[in-house]
Structures are given as structure tokens and as C-alpha cells.
């Protein structure tokens, strides 16, 4: 980038708490680079809950929860998460990435098999490596290929775990969860669903991919999610059976040996979940805007890959990495913030800009942004020819 005189688009400083608007380098922008799907970060109710928690508990619990860091807020939010998803209990961790690493790395071992989607998040891969289990990938969203792998390999291992995501953060598509449930049942495997980008987003009331497909929550042994996107905070959770959660509380290294989540972060997420229950129209608007973005992008001839209707994650695939960076810079000059995803995060020939729709965007902002994208991309392609 330096050699070509292109400004580095990463680590750019942003100001303000707005969801669809941002200030960077002294300029107002329409931003599509934040995961604030429901507009909860910056919401007065959520912000006030965090402030009240500081007044009541301070800024840190100053210990692991198993020692002296337990606060009533911790159990309140864990009960709320379990009720939201439909499980017996849940457990919160201070980091979403660490949630996957410590849970997978702790629960599975050398005599086990882990089979994951080829596009699974880095945190799952790190957990697989830590576990020392045998781990294999299956082609993206291909439950038939998963079925074949388990049919050939399952009998050689003590336990088997299948890991998928609720909405994939690079492509914005949604797996056929009922089919994966049938496959895992057929082969006596556990199923883990990473709902980082689907909780609060999918389903009529934002309960996630389980509500989206109308499945029984107990058919998934490990529900994982983050609190940093729809729920305006930081951290992650595991939801499942009471026995599973009790075991993790006393044995998972990333929980037992880590400080408990800070009171303002817990309070913010707790307020966001409760606000979601009171205002399900936030989810309806998000889904409508996401559908609008996808439809208008396709009408303009943009390559949105496999992005599914209703998903707020929508890529615009442009090809090589340098073209993606240049397109991002062209948009930034016209007041639009959308970051490029380039090699090695994605293959070089599928480099892209990712757009994250928030329910605070307006149809006018979406139309304007897509008009600019189509115009600038066409100019880049002509320049390349």
C-alpha cells in the first residue's frame, strides 16, 4: 500500500457513539463497519445501566468469580441469556474469542474428533489446536459432506463435535441448522453453534438461528455467542444444560483463572437483552433494512456472494485485494466507511468489502452508499482494463 501511495484503512480512529454515523479524521461518515446491529451501543437506556453499575459496583470485580468476583449481575445476565435461547443455564466469559478457545480446548481431547465448517472463525480453530483433538473441516455449509466424514471417521474416536456458525461473518450466509442437527444425531456427535453474528439478529424476536428455524434448543449441546455485537458490550457466553454449565464454572481455565466480567459491561449487555424483549421492532427493522440492502446491491449488479436474505452481513466481492483496498478508499473520500477484507483473511480472488447493516441506518443512506459503490467499482474495473 505504501509503495502505491494508498493510505492504510486499518486502525483508523473513530469518534462518537452513533451506530450508523461516525466521525473519522474530522469528517462525518456513514459507517457500515460496526456490528452494532440493534443500535444498542449508545442507547441511553443501555448507557445509563452501565453508569449505574459503576456507581454500585465500581469498574472491576477485581477477582475471578470463583474467588471473590461474583456479583448478582453475573447470575442475572446468565439467566436472561438462558431464557432468551431456551436452555437450562449459561455462563459468561470476558472475551468472545476466549469463550471458544477455552470451551473447546477444555472439553475435548486427544481421543476426540472435531469437525468444523471450512469458514469457521479463528477462535474455533485455536480451540481445536489447544484441545489436541483430531480436527477436520468440511466444505462450507455442506452438511452432506459432513455426513460422509462422520460416517467414515466417527467410530475411531471417543467423542465427536461439529462446529458451525449462525451467520458467517465473511459471507453473511446462514447454515441449514435442521440438517446439521439430523447429521449430528445420526452419528452420536455434539453440536456447537457460534452465534456471534446471529443472536439478536435472526428469528422474529432476535433469539437467533434456533428461532429462525423453529428448532428445539436442546438439540444443540453448545450455544455460543458474543455480547459485543447485538448486546452493546464485551465478552462471550456458552449456553446449554445445567450440568454442562456447572462443570465449566469449576473447571474451564478461561473462566476459573480469569477476572470476572466488569460490572458496567455486564450491566450494558443485560440492559440490551431486556430492551430487546421490550422492543422486538428493532429486529424487524434490521431484517427489513438488510433485505433492502441485499436487493438493491443485486439490482446494481454487485456480487454479494452467498449472503442470505435477512442477514445483516453483506459482502461486495470485488476480486483482488488491492482493488478492494482502493474501493474502500474511494468510498471513504465520499463519506462512506466500509472496510476491505483481503488476503489472507479471504482468498485473494474473493477480496471484498463487508457491509454490516444496523437498524439505525436509513433507506436513503443505503441507496446512496450502493450508488457510490457501483459507480466507483465500475471506474476501477475500467481503469484495470
N, C-alpha and C positions, 0 to 999 in steps of 0.2 A: 504493500500500500504506500509506504514512504517513497519507494522508487517511482511510483506512478503519480505521486502528488495527491493521493487520496487520503483524506482525514480518517483517522481511526474512529469507527462508530461506537466502539465499546467503552464502557466505564464513563460514559457521558453523564455529567452531574445534572440531576433534575430537581426542581423545586416545586413546592405546593403539594397539597393532599388530594387534589381532584382526580377523578377516575379517568375521564376521557380527555381532560385538558392538562397540560403540563407546561412548565417554563424551563427551558434549557438555553444556556448561553444568552440569557436575557430576552429570549424570544418565546412567544406563546405558540404552543403546538397542539394539534390534535394527536393524542397518543394512542397507538394500538399495540403498545409493548408491555402493558401491565395486565396481571392476572386478577385484577380487582373486579371479577365478573359481576358481582351483585351490587357494586358500589358501596360496600360496607366500610372499606377503609376511608376515613374522612367523614363518615356519617356521624352526626352529632351525638346520637344515642350510644354508638359504639365507643366514640372517643371519651364521652363522659364516664362510661363504665370503667375504662382504663384509668382515668384520673381518680375516680373514687377508690379504686383498688389500691392505688399508690398511697392515698391518704390513710387507708385502713391497714394495709399490709407492708407498705414500703415497696421498693423497686426490685427486690430479690428475696427469695425464701432462704437463701444463704446456706443451703444444705441439700443433700439428697432427700427425697421424700421418705425413704425408708429410715432415715435418721431423724432429723427434726424439721424437714422441709415440707411436711404435709400441711395443706391448708384446706379449708372447707370448699374453696373454689375448685380445687382439683377434682374432687369427687362430684361436684355439681356438674361440671362440664362433661365428665366421663359418663355420667348417667344420661345427660342430654344427647350425647353422640350415640350411645347405645340405643336410645329410644328413636332417634332420627333414622338410624339404619335398620333397626329391628333385631338387634342382638341382645344377649344377656348382659354384656358389660363391655367396657372399652378401657384403654389405657393411653395416656398422652405422653409424648416424648418431646424433648426440647428442639428437635430438628426432624424435618420430614425425611431428609436423606438418611440420617442416622436411624430413623424408625425402621426402614427396610434393611439396612446393613445389620443392625443388631438383632432384629427378629429372625431373619433368615439365617444369619450366621450362627445364632444361638440354638434355634430349634432343629436344625438339620446338620448331619454329619457325614463321615466318610462312607457309611454303608447306605446312603440315601441317594436318590436321583431328583434333580430339579430340572424341569423343562419349561422354558420361558419363550415368549414371543421374541422374534428376531429384533424387533424395535423397542425392546423393553428399556426402561430407564437405567442409567448408570448405577443408581443406588441398589437396584436388584442385583446387578452383575457383581458389585462389590460384596454384597451379602453372600452370593454364591461362592465367591472366592474364599471368603472368610470361613464358610461352613466346611470347606474341603469335600463337599459332596461332588458327585459327578453331575455336571450340568450341560445340557444340550439346548439348542434353540430350534424352533420350528418356524417356517415361513410366516410372515406377518399375517395375522388373523386367520390362518389356515387350520381350522380345527380338525379337518380330515388328516392333515399331515401329523398333527399332534396325536391323533388316534393311532396312526401307524407306528409312531415312535414308541408310544406306551405299549402297544401290542407286542412289539419286538423286544422291548427292554425292561418293562416293569418287573418281570419275575426275577430279575437278577439283583434287585435291591430291596432293602428292608421297607423303606417308605418312599413315596414319590410326591412331589409338589409341582403343581402347574401354576405359573405366574403370568397374568395378563394385566392390562390397564383398562380403565373405564373409558377414557378418551385419551388417544395418543397425542402427545404434546408436539410432535413434529408434523403429523399428517392430519390431525383433527378428526380421525375416524373412530368408530365405535364397534367393538367386537360383538359377535353374536353370542352373548353370555349364555343363553339356554343351551346352545350346542356344546359349549365348553363344559357346562355342568354335567351334561349327559356323558361326555367323554371321560371326565374325571371319575364319575360314579362307576362307569363300566370297568375301569381299571383300578379301583380302590385307591385313588390318589386324593391328596388335599388340593384345594384351590385357593389361591390368593389373588385378590383384585386390588390393584393400586388405583385408588380413586382421586388422586391429586387434582386432576382436571375435570372430574365428573361429579364429585359431590357438590351439592348446591347448584348444579348446572342441569343435570339430566333429571327426568321424571317430572310429573305435573307439579309437585311441590318441592322439587330440588333434593329429593332423598337419594339421588344418584342412579347408577345404572341398574340397580336392583329394582327400583320403582319403574324405571324406563321400560323394562321388560316384564314387570309383574311377577318376578320370581320370589320364592321363599328365601328370606335372608339366611336361614340356617343351611342352605345348600352351598354356601361359600364359607369355608372354615376361617379364612383370614381376610377381613376387610381392612385395607389400609387407606389412609387419606392424609391430607395436609390441612393445616389451619391457616396457611399463608395466602391462600387464593380467595375462595369464596368467603372465608371467615375472617379476613382482615387482621390476621395476627401472625404468629410464627410457631412452628412445631409440626408434629405429626401425631397420628394415633393408630392403634390397632384395635379393632372391634371383633368380638367373636363370643365364644362360650364363656361362662363364668369360670370354668376350670382353667381354660387357656389363659385368661387374663390374670387369674390368681397366680398361676405358675410364672408368668412373665414378670409380675410385680416383685417377686422374690428372687428371680434368677437372671433376668436379661441384663447383661453388662451395661448396655447403653442407657438403662433406666436406673439400675441399682447404684451404679458408680457415677451418675451424673446429677448435677444440681437439678432440683425440680423446676418446672416452668415458672417464669416470673409472674407475679400477681397481675400486672397490667396486661400481659399477653393473654393469660387465661381469661381475664375478665372481658377483654375485647372479643375474643372468639366466642365466649359464652353469650355475650350480648348479641353478636351477629347471628348465632344459631337461633336464639329466641326471636330475634327480629324477622328472620326468615319464616318462622312459623306464623307470625302475625301478618306478614306481608308477602304472601306467595306470588303476588303480581310481579315482584321483582324477577322471578324465574320466567314467568310468562313473557315479559318484555324482553328479557335476554334472549330467549329462544326465538322470538319474532324477529329481533334485530339480526340474530345470527343467520336465520333463514334468508332475510333480505340481503345481507352481505354476500352470502354464497350465490344467490340467484343473480344479483347484479354483476358479480365478478364473472360468472359464466357467460352472462349476456354480452360482456365486453371482451369475450374470448380469452380470458385469463385462465391459466392452468392451475386449478385448485386441487389437483391430485385426487386423493380418496376421501377428502373431507366430507363428513356426513351431515345431513340436514339437522339443524338443532344444536350442533356442536359450535361453541364459540371460538374454537381454534381453527383458523382457515389459512393455509399456506398459499402463496402465489409463487409457483415454481418457475424459475427463470433460466435454469441451466447452470453455467459455470459460476464459480464463486466470485470472481472479480466483477462479473455483470451484476450479481446480486448486491454486492457492496456499492457499486456505482448507482444502482437504482435506489437503494436506501438513502444515499447522499442526495440524489436528485429530489426525493420526497422531502427530506429534511429541509432543503432550501425553500420548499414551498409550504412549510409548516406542518408536515406530517411525520410522525415518529413511528417507524416500523423497522425493526432490526433484521439484518440478514443472518441466515443460518448457513454456514459454509462448511467445506471440508475441514476437519474430519467428523464434524457433528453429523453431517449428511454426506452421501456420495457427491463428488464434485459436479457430476452431470445432473444432479437434482437440487442444487443450491437454491435457496428460496428466501423470501421474506415471509415472516409469520405475523399474522394479524390476530390479535386477541380482542374479541368484541366484548364490551362491557355494557351493562344495562343503562348506563348513563350516556352512551353515545346517542346521537340523533340520526334519523334517516338522512338528513341533509349532510351531516359530517361523513357518513358512509358513502353517499353518492359522490361527494366532492373528492374524497380520497381515492375512490376507484377510478374516477375520471382521470385524475393525475397519474395514477399507476399505469393505466392503459396508454396514456399519451407518452409518458416517459419511457416505458418499456418499448413501445414501437420505435421511438427515436433511437434507443440503444441498439435495437436489432438492425435498423437501417445503417447505423454507424458501423456495426460489425460486418455488414455485407459490403 
